[in-house]
Amino acid sequence: MSYPEKLQDLLDTLALLPERNDRIEFLIDLSESFEDVPAEVAQRPFPEEHRVPGCESEAFVWAEPAGDGTFRYHFAVENPQGVSARSLAVILDRALSGAPPEEVQRVPQDVIYEIFGNELSMGKSMGLMGMICKVQAETKKQLTDG
């Protein structure tokens, strides 16, 4: 599978952390750098059409045109305990913002297992995969409507 360059870089970094606890610490550190969607993009209460279906952490996604044919991705994670959703939001923003839309569309949902490992609960894995699907859906919507 060919991933967008920044996503591949992150996966390479994670591969250097074979110990589960090291990976967990890395992902927790990432989650602490999470920044909520800027007020100029969206304000609470967030529109339901931006909600990630099935996400236990109540995540929302926006794709903002960057002016060069790419998008900047913004997230809100309403559950303060949503560490995995927050860390994935940071990863998706850093790795996919500015990437060509066709590369964003090709990211497989199951990349979450490369990021988080195979120990995810069914509910958590569905919610995290849903975040990727929502990024792709928002990208497609912007390309179609824009």
Secondary structure, DSSP 4 states (H G I P E B T S, - for coil): -PPPHHHHHHHHHHHT--SHHHHHHHHHHHHTT--PPPTTT--SSPPGGGB-TT-TT-EEEEEEE-SSS-EEEEEEE--TT-HHHHHHHHHHHHHHTTS-HHHHHH--TTHHHHHH-TT--HHHHHHHHHHHHHHHHHHHHHHHH-
